[in-house]
Amino acid sequence: MAEQHEADAGNAARMDVRIDLGPIDIPTWKSPPPADPCACPANAVHRTGLNEPGGQGVGLGSLPPGNVVPPPLAQLYLSPGSYVVSANFSVTSNFGGGGVVFTYLGTRNQGNTSWAWLRMPNHGAPGDSQVVHLQSLITLTTSDWLGVDAAGGAQNSAFLASDIWLIAQRVGISTVQTL
């Protein structure tokens, strides 16, 4: 019903509208939000590399005499499921020489799922570095490990890796769309 107010006398009539909302349920406003159904666990490892032998990083996986392969720069052991994974690290020339470095991310059972080549300049000085970013989407049917590694140089420790991050975020369903 419309009501006219004294302050509006002589002016156009003002309409007051009333809506019955009913009582507000106070406990609803005080309870915590429901759990996010998409909140899935994340696994991560960070290896600084600064306190490794040699003092400035982790030697890349070039093959030493006897073809003994060093362990990956970083690895995670994962249960079956789908994961969005990423790796980031810095590669530095240890002796100032140039060369090509192959970086890769993958699992023991699936092989490499993401990789990149780095060209280290010939005129590089010790300390010159490049940052590597690798991403992938993997689905594991059995327990497996995820690893990130790099190889380069004619001898061990021609290039060093430091500030190594390896992150796996579990997801419910995984799809890749290539544009």
C-alpha positions as CSV (number, residue, x, y, z in Angstrom):
1,M,0.0,0.0,0.0
2,A,1.3,3.5,-0.8
3,E,1.7,6.0,2.0
4,Q,2.2,9.7,1.6
5,H,4.6,11.4,4.1
6,E,4.3,14.9,5.4
7,A,7.7,15.8,4.0
8,D,6.4,14.9,0.6
9,A,3.2,16.9,1.0
10,G,2.7,19.1,-2.1
11,N,5.3,17.1,-4.0
12,A,4.8,14.0,-6.0
13,A,3.6,11.1,-4.0
14,R,6.3,8.7,-2.8
15,M,5.7,5.0,-2.7
16,D,6.9,2.8,0.2
17,V,7.3,-0.8,-0.7
18,R,7.6,-3.5,2.0
19,I,8.8,-7.0,1.3
20,D,8.5,-9.7,3.9
21,L,11.9,-11.6,4.0
22,G,11.2,-13.6,7.1
23,P,13.7,-14.2,9.8
24,I,17.4,-14.3,9.0
25,D,19.1,-17.5,10.1
26,I,22.0,-16.2,12.2
27,P,23.9,-19.5,12.5
28,T,24.2,-19.6,8.7
29,W,26.3,-16.4,8.7
30,K,28.6,-17.7,11.5
31,S,29.4,-21.1,10.1
32,P,32.6,-21.7,8.1
33,P,32.2,-22.1,4.3
34,P,31.8,-25.6,3.0
35,A,34.9,-27.4,1.9
36,D,35.9,-26.7,-1.7
37,P,35.2,-30.0,-3.7
38,C,38.1,-29.0,-6.1
39,A,40.7,-28.5,-3.4
40,C,43.1,-31.2,-4.2
41,P,46.5,-31.9,-2.5
42,A,49.7,-30.4,-3.8
43,N,53.1,-31.9,-3.6
44,A,56.2,-29.7,-3.9
45,V,60.0,-29.9,-3.4
46,H,62.4,-27.0,-3.4
47,R,66.1,-27.6,-3.7
48,T,68.2,-24.5,-3.4
49,G,71.3,-26.1,-4.8
50,L,73.5,-23.5,-3.1
51,N,74.9,-25.9,-0.5
52,E,75.6,-28.8,-2.9
53,P,79.1,-30.0,-3.6
54,G,80.9,-27.2,-5.4
55,G,79.0,-24.6,-3.4
56,Q,77.0,-23.0,-6.3
57,G,74.5,-25.6,-7.6
58,V,73.7,-29.1,-8.6
59,G,75.7,-30.6,-11.5
60,L,73.6,-31.5,-14.5
61,G,73.2,-35.1,-15.5
62,S,75.9,-35.4,-18.1
63,L,77.2,-39.0,-18.3
64,P,80.3,-39.5,-16.2
65,P,82.9,-42.2,-16.9
66,G,81.1,-45.6,-16.6
67,N,77.8,-44.2,-17.8
68,V,76.5,-43.9,-14.2
69,V,73.5,-41.5,-14.4
70,P,73.2,-39.1,-11.4
71,P,69.8,-38.8,-9.7
72,P,67.4,-36.2,-11.1
73,L,67.7,-32.6,-10.0
74,A,64.4,-33.1,-8.0
75,Q,61.8,-35.8,-7.8
76,L,58.4,-36.5,-6.2
77,Y,56.8,-39.9,-5.5
78,L,53.1,-39.7,-6.5
79,S,50.1,-41.9,-6.0
80,P,47.9,-42.8,-9.0
81,G,45.8,-40.0,-10.4
82,S,45.9,-36.9,-12.6
83,Y,48.3,-34.0,-11.9
84,V,49.2,-30.6,-13.3
85,V,53.0,-30.4,-12.8
86,S,55.5,-27.6,-13.2
87,A,59.2,-27.2,-12.7
88,N,61.3,-24.1,-12.5
89,F,65.1,-23.7,-12.0
90,S,68.1,-21.6,-13.0
91,V,70.9,-23.0,-15.1
92,T,74.3,-21.4,-14.8
93,S,77.6,-21.9,-16.7
94,N,80.1,-23.2,-14.3
95,F,83.3,-22.5,-16.3
96,G,82.2,-19.6,-18.5
97,G,82.0,-21.7,-21.7
98,G,79.0,-22.0,-23.9
99,G,77.0,-25.0,-24.9
100,V,73.6,-26.5,-25.2
101,V,71.6,-27.8,-22.3
102,F,68.6,-30.2,-22.6
103,T,66.0,-29.8,-19.8
104,Y,63.2,-32.3,-19.2
105,L,60.3,-33.1,-17.0
106,G,58.6,-36.6,-16.9
107,T,57.9,-39.8,-15.1
108,R,59.7,-43.1,-14.9
109,N,56.9,-45.0,-16.7
110,Q,55.7,-42.3,-19.2
111,G,59.1,-40.8,-20.2
112,N,59.5,-37.1,-20.9
113,T,56.3,-35.1,-21.0
114,S,57.8,-31.6,-21.3
115,W,61.3,-30.4,-22.4
116,A,63.3,-27.4,-23.6
117,W,66.7,-26.7,-25.1
118,L,68.8,-23.9,-23.7
119,R,71.7,-22.3,-25.7
120,M,74.2,-21.0,-23.3
121,P,76.3,-18.2,-25.0
122,N,80.0,-18.9,-25.9
123,H,81.0,-15.5,-24.4
124,G,79.2,-16.3,-21.1
125,A,81.0,-15.7,-17.9
126,P,80.6,-17.8,-14.7
127,G,77.4,-16.8,-13.1
128,D,75.5,-16.2,-16.4
129,S,72.2,-18.1,-16.1
130,Q,68.9,-18.8,-17.7
131,V,65.6,-19.7,-16.0
132,V,63.8,-22.9,-17.1
133,H,60.0,-23.2,-16.9
134,L,58.5,-26.6,-17.7
135,Q,54.8,-27.6,-17.4
136,S,52.9,-30.8,-18.1
137,L,49.7,-32.7,-17.4
138,I,50.2,-36.4,-16.4
139,T,47.9,-39.2,-15.4
140,L,49.5,-42.0,-13.4
141,T,47.8,-45.5,-13.2
142,T,50.3,-46.9,-10.8
143,S,52.5,-45.2,-8.1
144,D,55.4,-43.6,-9.9
145,W,57.9,-40.8,-9.5
146,L,57.9,-37.5,-11.2
147,G,61.3,-35.9,-11.9
148,V,63.0,-32.9,-13.5
149,D,66.5,-33.0,-14.8
150,A,68.9,-31.5,-17.3
151,A,71.9,-32.7,-19.3
152,G,74.7,-30.7,-20.9
153,G,78.4,-30.2,-21.2
154,A,81.1,-32.6,-22.1
155,Q,82.0,-33.2,-18.4
156,N,80.2,-33.2,-15.1
157,S,79.3,-29.8,-13.6
158,A,80.0,-27.8,-16.8
159,F,76.5,-26.3,-16.0
160,L,74.9,-26.1,-12.6
161,A,71.2,-25.9,-11.6
162,S,69.9,-24.0,-8.5
163,D,66.7,-22.8,-7.0
164,I,64.9,-25.9,-8.3
165,W,61.1,-26.1,-7.8
166,L,59.1,-29.2,-8.7
167,I,55.3,-28.9,-8.0
168,A,52.5,-31.4,-8.7
169,Q,48.8,-30.4,-8.1
170,R,46.4,-33.3,-8.1
171,V,43.2,-32.7,-10.2
172,G,40.0,-34.7,-10.6
173,I,39.8,-34.7,-14.4
174,S,42.6,-33.7,-16.8
175,T,42.3,-32.6,-20.4
176,V,44.6,-30.7,-22.7
177,Q,43.4,-28.4,-25.4
178,T,46.0,-27.4,-28.0
179,L,45.2,-24.2,-29.8
